[in-house]
Amino acid sequence: MPVPRFCYRCGAAVETRYVDERYRKVCPECAAVHYLNPLPVASALVLNADRHVLLVKRKNDPYKGMWCLPIGFAELNESIVDAAMRELEEETSIHGRVIRLLGAESFNSEVYGDLLVVTFEVEKTFGCEQPGDDAEAVAYFPIGALPELAFAPNESAVRAALEIHREEWAIQDSFHQLDLEHVAGGELLSDALVAAIWERHQEVAELWLEEVRSSPSTENYRAIDPEELRQAALSALNGFARWLAGEEDREEIRVFYREIGARRRSQGLGFHELLSSMMRLRKHIWTVARGQGVWERPIDVYRVLELDRRFVAFWDKAMFQAAKGYSEWIGGLGLPPSRQLGVGDS
């Protein structure tokens, strides 16, 4: 940055004095202090629906041929926001509105000296992306695969945008996967809760067994061998976990729960007892899931809501098939094999 030689007020030659704990140029005639401040620079980060960042390829030095965010100096009598919007329009031919401040960072330029780069996240409102002003080209790049950027503050702004949108995008991705029923590969946010459930599946089975053998609404369960019930519960939990992981299909669910329904009827249990026992197992699984961590952030709430949706999808099928098995059982034809009921599995 050029150092002043003459006073901007009276034109007298300036001299160096120690002012405000720093050496500065001061006019000996009118006492005007010539402060040297960083130049304000405005920058805009535009994301499209595919999470791609709009970059411009610089036509002129410095950093000719490199990519950067739309960027430029703020002018006199212009707010920093207006400067960012002006530079965006001049370099990319689009208009936008500021969503949030991403950062303000000092940057030392070999050409311009000390700069203060203020970057905003901007939403495109209208216009067609075309290079203008000192831009050689404009293009969108995936936010996770950007070319080398000309200015370090641009890189910081991109990192800030990634951090701001991290949970929002994780929720969107997880919901999309859930909507497409792509539940394999640990791609859903609620998979963390599923893992926690499986870590405590033995505990869930014991809680369920204690309840169904003591509750008035499932009183006939007391007559069934506790080990048979325990193993059936463990098999149900295993099947639920495998279904959430995409490892068990609808046919396996159909066979298992139809046989459960038929067996419970053969043992003299009422239909209401069968449904009550299944709802109690689901309750204990859900209690364990909700007990994982605290609900401080939107992503934590979403995990639980997402898991609830997956619960409904599974247990609706399971209870329907158990009801079918119960209603279609014909006495005297024998009981379903214990292997298919999962006795001995864990």
N, C-alpha and C positions, 0 to 999 in steps of 0.2 A: 504494500500500500504506500503511495507516495507521501512523503513527509512535507507538510506545508512550510514555505519559506517566508511568506508574507501574510499578514493578518487579513482575514476575510471581511473584517469590519472597516478598518481604516487604511489598510495597505502598508502599514509599517512593517519592517523586518521583524520577524519573531525571534525569540531566544528560548533556550531551554531552562526551565526552572523545576524545582521539586514541589509538586502540588498534589495533595490528596494521596500521599505516600507513593508517588510515582513521578518519574521525570516526564514532563509534558512541554509542548511548545506553547509559549505565552507571549502575548503582545505587550511590550514595555510601555506603549503609549496609552492603550485603552483597557489593558488588563484582560482582554479576551483570552480564554483558555481554549486551545485547539485540541479537542478530544478526538482520538482516533478510534472509531468503533467498527466492529465487523459489519460487512455488507449483508443485508437481508436477502435471502434467496427463498423462493417459494417452489414447492414441488408437489406433484399430484400422483397418487397411486390409484389406478382404476382397475377394478376386478370385474371380469365378466361372469356369466352364469356358470362357466366351466372352471372357475377359479384360476383363470389365466390373467396375467398382469400385462397391461398395455405399456410397451416401451417404445422409445424413439431412438433411431440411429443417428448419431451426431454427424452433421454435414461439415462442420467447421471445428477448428481447434478452439480450446483445448480438448483433448481426447477424441479427435476426429475418427469416425468409423466405429466407435464404441457405442454400446447401448446404455440407456439410462431412463429414468422416469422423466416425464415432461417437467422441465425445470427452468427457472430463470430468475433474474433479479427483480425485486419489487421496485416500483417507481415511486417518485415523490407523489404525495397526496393519494396514495393507493394503499388500501389495507392489504395485509398479507394474504387473506383469503381471496380478495379480488385479484391479487397478483397470481395466485395459483390457478384460478379459473381462466385468467387471460392467457397464461403460458400454455395451459392445456388446449385452449382453442387455437392459439397461434401455431402450435407444433403438431397437433393431431386433428384439427378441424372438428372436434366434438365439443359439446357443452356438458356441464355436469353440476352437481351440487355436493358440497362438503358434508360428509357423514361424521367424521371424527378427526381429531388431531392424532397423528401417529408418532410424531416426535419432533424435537428441535435439537439439532446437533451442530456443534462447531466443526468446521472443516477448513484446513489451511490449503489454499490453492497457490501453486507456484506462479500463476498468472495474476490472480486477483487478491492474494493475501488472505486475511482472515475472513471467513464467511460464516453466517449463521443460517443453516438450512432448515427450514420449517416444512414438514411434509404432512399432507392431509390425505386421508382416504376419501375418494371421490366416487360418487355414483354417476354413471353416464345418464344424461337425460334425453339428449337427441344429437343427431349428427352422424356423419359417415367418416370413419377413420381414414384420413389421408394425410400424407406428410406435408408440412408447411413450414414457413419461417426457416430455421436453420436445421430442420430434420431431413435426413436423406431417405428415411423409411420409417414406417410405424408397423408394429406387429404385436400380437398377443403371445405370451409365452407361459407355459405351466409354472405356477408359483414355486413348485419344487424343482424346476429345471431351467432356471434362468441363465442367460449368458453372463459373462463377467460384466459387471456394471462399472460405469466410469467413476461414480462418486460413492465413497464409503457411507455417507448418510442415507443413500438410496438402499443400500444393503441392510442397514439398520431398520429402515422403515418397512422393508419386506419382512424381516424377522418379527417386527412388532405386529404386522398384519396377520402373520401366521399364528402368533400366540393368541391374538384377540379372537380369531375365528376357529381356533383348534377345537374347542368343545362343540361349537355350533356345527362345524363340518362333521365332526365325529358322530353327532346325533343324526344329522342328515344321512350320512352314509349307512349308519346302522339301521335307520328306519327304512331306507331304500332296500337294503339286504333283507330285512324282515318282510317287507311288502312283497318281495319276489320269492320269499321262502328259501333264500340262500342262507341256510343256517349252519352250514359246515365251515370248518376252517377257522373258527374263533373270530369271525368277522363282526359279531354283534357286541355292543357294549355290555349287554346283560350277561354275556358269557362269563364275566368275572364272578357274578352272583351264582351262576350255575356251578362253577367250580367250587365255590364255598359251600353250596348245598351238598355236593357229592362228598366233600371232606367230612361232613357231619351226617352222612346217610344212616350210619348205624344208630346214632342218637335219635334221628327222626323216626326210624323204625321202632325203637324202644318206646318212645313217647306215644306213638300211635297205638302200639300193642297194649300199653297200659290203659289208654283211654277206651279203646273198643271193648276191653274186657271188664270195664268198670262202669261204663255209661248205661243208663236205663234204655236209651234208644238203640243200643246194640247188645242187649242182654244175652242173646243166644250165642254170641261169639265166645262166651265163657266156656261153652261145651266143646269148642274146637281146640285141638292140640295147639298150645302156644307156639311150638316150634314151627308148625305148618304155617301159622299166621305170620310169624316173624320172617320166614323165608319168602313167603308170598309178598310181603311188604318190601323186602330188600330187592326182589325181582322187579316189582313195580317201580321202585326208585331207580334201579339200573336201567330199566326200559325208558323211563322218563328222561334220564340223563343222556342216553344214547340217541333218543329222538331229538333232543335239543341240539345235539352235536351232528345231526344229520345221518346217524349210523343205523337208525331203525326206521323201517317204512310203515305205511298204514296197515299193510297186511299183518305184520307182526303184532301191531297194537290190536287189530281185530281178533286174531287168534287168541292172544293172551287174555284179553278181557272178556271175550265170550266164554272162555273156559272158566274164568273166575266166576262169572255170573251163574253158569250152569252148576258149578261145584257148590256155591253157597245155597242155591235152591235145593240141591240134593241133600244138603246138610240140615235142611229144615229152617233156614233163616228167612225172615220176611224180606220183601223187596225193599221196604223202607230201611231195613238194617244194612243191606248191601250199599244203598246210596249214602246212608249216613257214614259208613266206614270209609268210603272213598272220599267223601267231603272232608272227613277228619284227617286223612292222610294228606290231602291237598293243603289243608289248613296248617299242618305242622311244617310242610315244605315251605310254604309262604312265610310263616313266622321266622324260620331260619334265614330266608332270603332278605327279608326286611330288616333283620337285625344286623346286617353287615354294614358297618360304618354309620355315618351320619348324613343327613340330607342337607348339605350346606350349599351345593351348587346345582344349577339346572341339570347338569349332566348326571348328577347322582339321582335326582328325581326321575329323569328319563330312564335310567337303567331299571329302576323298579317298575315304572309304567310299561316299559318294553317287555320285561319279564312277565308282567301280569297278562299282557296280550298273548305271550307264548303259552302261559299257563292255560288260558281259556281255550286256545286252539287244541292243546293236547287233551285236557280233561273233558272237554265236550265230547271228543271222539271216544275216549276211554269209557265214560259213563254210558254213552249210547250203546257201545258194544257189550258192556257188562249187562245192561238192561236187555239187550237182544238175547244174549246167552241165557239169562235167567228165564225169560219168557218162552224160549224155544226148547228148554230142557225137557226131555221125556223120561220119566222114571223107568228104571229097569233096564236101561241101555248101557249102564255102566258110567263111571265117573271119568272125567278127563285125566289123562296120564299126569302123574305128579311132576314128571320132567317138564311138561309143557306149562305147568303152573309155575315153574321156576323153583320148586322146592330143592334146596341144596345150593342154589345160586346165590351169589352175593355181589 
